[in-house]
Amino acid sequence: MAKTLYVGNLAWSATDTTLADAFRPHGAVISSRIITDKETGRSRGFGFVEVEDADADKMIEAMNGAQVDGRQIVVNEAKPRQG
């Protein structure tokens, strides 16, 4: 099983790759994506990282409050989308 982690306060320059690379030292990353504005294509400053269930709590603990690209990021378990 996999869990999705919400990652907030990202630098505007963050990419899917840099996001995944920041989390990899702490466990298995399945995928990552930065959320962008539909009109401008610019980052909205947050994204999601899909990780192995077994690594999720360890990653949240290690990465919440960590510095990535000069910004202190916020990491927690993503909430299901409201339909």
C-alpha positions as CSV (number, residue, x, y, z in Angstrom):
1,M,0.0,0.0,0.0
2,A,1.0,3.6,-0.5
3,K,0.2,6.8,1.4
4,T,0.2,10.3,-0.1
5,L,1.9,13.1,1.8
6,Y,1.0,16.8,1.4
7,V,4.1,19.0,1.2
8,G,3.5,22.8,1.7
9,N,5.5,26.0,1.6
10,L,7.6,24.8,-1.3
11,A,9.9,27.2,-3.2
12,W,8.5,28.4,-6.5
13,S,11.5,26.8,-8.2
14,A,10.7,23.3,-6.8
15,T,10.1,20.5,-9.4
16,D,8.7,17.0,-9.2
17,T,12.3,15.7,-9.3
18,T,13.7,17.9,-6.5
19,L,10.7,17.1,-4.4
20,A,11.2,13.4,-4.8
21,D,15.0,13.7,-4.2
22,A,14.4,15.5,-0.9
23,F,12.4,12.6,0.4
24,R,14.4,9.7,-1.0
25,P,17.0,9.5,1.8
26,H,14.1,8.7,4.2
27,G,12.3,5.9,2.3
28,A,10.8,4.7,-0.9
29,V,9.2,7.4,-3.1
30,I,6.6,6.1,-5.6
31,S,5.8,9.4,-7.2
32,S,5.8,13.2,-6.6
33,R,4.0,16.1,-8.2
34,I,4.0,19.9,-7.8
35,I,0.6,21.5,-8.1
36,T,0.6,24.3,-10.7
37,D,-1.8,27.1,-11.7
38,K,-3.8,26.0,-14.7
39,E,-3.6,29.4,-16.4
40,T,0.0,30.4,-15.7
41,G,1.7,27.0,-15.3
42,R,3.5,28.4,-12.2
43,S,3.9,26.4,-9.0
44,R,1.2,27.0,-6.4
45,G,3.8,26.3,-3.6
46,F,2.6,22.9,-2.6
47,G,2.7,19.3,-3.9
48,F,2.2,15.7,-3.0
49,V,4.6,12.8,-2.5
50,E,3.4,9.2,-2.8
51,V,5.4,6.9,-0.5
52,E,5.4,3.3,0.8
53,D,3.0,2.9,3.8
54,A,5.9,1.6,6.0
55,D,7.9,4.8,5.4
56,A,5.2,7.4,5.7
57,D,5.4,8.2,9.4
58,K,9.2,8.2,9.3
59,M,9.2,10.6,6.4
60,I,6.7,13.0,8.0
61,E,8.8,13.1,11.2
62,A,12.0,13.6,9.3
63,M,10.8,16.2,6.7
64,N,8.1,18.3,8.5
65,G,9.9,21.6,9.3
66,A,13.0,20.6,7.2
67,Q,14.7,23.1,4.9
68,V,14.3,22.5,1.2
69,D,15.5,25.0,-1.3
70,G,15.9,27.5,1.5
71,R,12.3,27.2,2.8
72,Q,10.9,25.4,5.8
73,I,8.4,22.9,4.5
74,V,5.3,21.5,6.0
75,V,4.6,17.8,5.6
76,N,1.6,15.8,6.7
77,E,-0.6,13.0,5.5
78,A,-2.8,14.2,2.7
79,K,-6.5,14.3,3.3
80,P,-8.8,12.6,0.8
81,R,-10.3,14.9,-1.9
82,Q,-13.7,16.3,-1.2
83,G,-16.0,15.4,-4.1
